[in-house]
């Protein structure tokens, strides 16, 4: 169960959706949205919403700054992690054969 599916008051994992409200049977807390501290949605090149743990495919060849290596278009990247993206790179991941790096969501599509 993810953090977003826990009660913000008591941390219980037994919350349930009742129409437009989330209700915690343990403490009685009701709220309209769980995980309200989430940042803006991050979308891929096709407009699909991305989430932590998704698998994405790189849509074009990407040169790696400071290296002669290239991430080829069509490369699958598993288990991505979304970041705040202050510099525009809002996906942290490990690319097979290259290692850990950050990508811009505009250059990937959800697999």
Buried (B, 14 or more C-beta within 10 A) or exposed (E): EEEBBBBBEEEBEBBEEEEEEBBBEEEEBEBEEBEEEEEEEBBBBEEBEBEEEBEBBBBEEBEEEEEEBEBEEEBEBEEBEBBEBEEEBBBBBEBEEBEEBBBBBEBBBBE
